[in-house]
């Protein structure tokens, strides 16, 4: 059988199916999706580069490969971790297109346009507003209480894993689920699917936050009862601020500022 690169223009071959190995190669390339970021098309060039294994698998001739690249070099943007879902959907629709479903190009454009806001919003809520600040808080607390170099190295490793296990999981599973569901990708974003992850990290962050405050009090040997209402006020302030802002990062930041300013003024 002739190699795909040697196929002549106009020559057709039996449709080729995407393998798990192809999806894994896309996953590896997805780490560089922002490497060619630009103001004109944002991450579209990196997105197209991620799909090179699919291009080589599905399209044997130069013309079809050129058309493939033009389809994916249009304006596109998404959260760099959650973009995996858009990659999976694109792979599924390209596979169907290569098998003869010529309507999939229009469907692909519409679907990618819809995913821009969905993936951006989800990624920001999960990672930028929840996992990242909580992981940093855990790391800061661990380094603060660690007494040896070995313990601090262990804390840094724990912080790395705490953030990157969900990151790597969603980056890879997003490709698999996007490919599996195709145009029904909305099933992956059903309400409440990511709530357990966000709430788990939120509770962890709150626990570490107040534990950090307690350790600070012990560390500096503060024995004045006057600190008790300050801590209580900070806790009430934090709960009210989060209720209205729904932003864990800013809740921690402004609660610490409240705690420091009030303590400095009155104590």
N, C-alpha and C positions, 0 to 999 in steps of 0.2 A: 504494500500500500504506500502511495506517495506521501511524502512529508507534507504537512499543511503549508509550510513556507514555499513549497514548490508548486502549489496548485495554481493553475492558470486562471486569468480573469474569466468569469462566466462559468467556470467548472463548478459543479455542485457535488457535495459529499453528503453522506447520511448524517442527520443531526447528531451532535455529540452532547453527551450529558455531563453536567458539572459533578465533579467528584469532591469528596470531603477534603482531599489534599488541596484542591483548588481554593476552597473556602479558607483553609488554614493559611495558605499563602497570602490571600487577601487580608486576613487578620494580621499577619506580620507586617504587611505594608501599611496597615491602617495607623501604625504608630507615627508615620511620617506624613499624615494627611494634611498637616498645617505647614509642611516644610517649604511649600511654594506659595504661601499665602500672599495675596495682593489685594489692593483696594478695588480693582475692577471686577474680579470674579471670585474673590475671597478664597475658599478652599477647593474650588472646582478642579484646578490642575492636580492637586494632591489626590482628590477623589478619583480622577481618571487614572492616575498612576496606580492607585490601589487596585484598580480593576484590570490591570495588564494581564494577570494570569487568566482571567475570564476571556479577554480579547483573544489571546493566543489559543485558548481552548475551543472557542466557538466559531471564530471567523478565520478562514484559511487564506483569503486573498487580500490584497492591499486595499482595494476599494472599500470593502465591507469594514475593514479595520479603521480606515479613515472616517467613515460614517459613524462608527462606534465612538471614536474619540470626540468627534464634533458634538455628539449627543451629550457627552458628559463633561464637556468643557464650558458649558453654559453656566451662568451665574448660579452658585449654590453655596449655602452656608449651614452649619449645624454645630452642635456641641461636639468637640473632638472625640469624646468617648462614645456618645450616643449616635454618632454618625454611622456606626456599624449597622444599625437597623436600615438606614437608607442604602447602604452597600448591599445588604442582603436582598432587599426588594429589587434593586437594580439588577442584581445577578439573576434573580428569578425571571424578571420580565425580559432580560436580554436572552436568556435561554429559550423562552417561549417565542421570542421574535426570530431567533435563529432557526427555530423549528417550523416557521411559516406563519406565525401570528403577526401580521404586519401592522396591526392596529396598536401594538404595544408601545410604539415610540411616543405617540400622543399621551397614552396612559402614564408612561414613565415620566414625562415632563410634568404632568399635572400632579402626580404623586409626590415627586421631589419638591415641588412648590409647596405642597401641603405640609411636608415633613420639616421644612425649614423652621417654622415657628414651634411645632410640637417638640422636636428633638432639642431645640435650643432652650425652651422653657423647662423641660424635664431635666435636662443635664444641669442647668443652672441651679434648680431647686435641690437636686440630689447631691451634686458634688460641690459646687461653689458655695452654697449657702448652708450645707449641713455637714457632709463628710469631711471637707477640707478644714473648716474651723474646729470641728470636734477632734480630728486627728492631731492638729497642731496643739490644741489644748492638752490632750493626753501626753503628747511628746514633751511639751513645756513642763508639765507637772512631773513627769517621770525624770527628766533631767534635773529638775530642782531638788527632788528628794533622793536621787541616786548619790551614793557616796564614793563610788569607785569608777574607774574608766570602763571596766567590763560591764558594770550595770548601765552606764550611759549608752554604751554601744548596743546593749540588749534593748534599751528603751527606743533607740533610733530604729532598730530593726522592727520592733513591735509597731511603731508609728508608721513605718513604711508599709507593713502588711495590713494594718488597720485601714489604710486608705486604698491600697492597690488591689486587695482581694476583690472588693466589689467592682472596682474599676476594670480589672482584667476580665472578670466574669461577664459583665455587661458588654464589654467590647467584643468578646468572642461570641457569647450567646446571641447578641444582637444580630450578628451576621447569619447565624443558623436560623433564628426565628424569622428574620426578614426574608430569607430564602424559602423557608417552609410556608409562610403565610402569603407572601406576595402582596396582592392588592388588598388582602384582608389583614394587613399589618395592624389595623386599629385594634384587633383583639389583644395585641401585646401591650396596649396602653390603657387597658380597662381601668376604671376608677378603683383606686385603692391598691393597685398591684405593688407599687413601690412605697406605700405608706409604712409597712412594717420595717423596712430598711431605714427610712428616715426617722421614724419614731424611736427605733432602737438606738440609733446614734444620738438622737436628741436627748434621750434619757441618760445615756452614758455621759454626754457632755455636761448636763446639769449636775450629775453626781460628782464628776471630776471637778467641776467648777466650785462647788461648795466644799468638797474635800480639800481643794487647793487653798481656799480661804481659811479653813480650819488649821491646816498645816502652817500657814503663814502666821496665824495667831500664836501657835505653839512655838514656832521657830524664833519669833522675836519676843517670846515670853511676855505677852500682853496679858495681864491679869485684871485689868480694870473692867468692872461690870458695865461701864459706860459703852463698851464695844458691842454689847449684846443688842441694844436697840438699833445700832447702826447696821449690824448684820441682818437683823430682822427687817429693817427698812429696805436694805438692798435686795433681800429676797422678794419682798412685796413688789418693789419697783421692777425687778426682773420679770415677775409673772405678769404684771400689767403691761409692761413694754412689749413682751412677746405676744401677748394676746392680741394686741392691735397691729404690731408690725409683722408677725410671723417670720421674723428674720433672726435666726439663732446667733449669727455672727455679731450683728449690731446690739443684740440683747446683752451678750457677754461684755462687749466693749463698753457700752454705756453704764452697765451695772458696776463694772470695775471702777469707772470714772466716778460714779456716784459714791461708791464705798470710800474711795481715796479722798475725794473732795470734802465729804461730810466729816470723815474722820479727822482730816487736817484742820478743818475750821473749828470743830467743837471739842476735840480731844487733845 
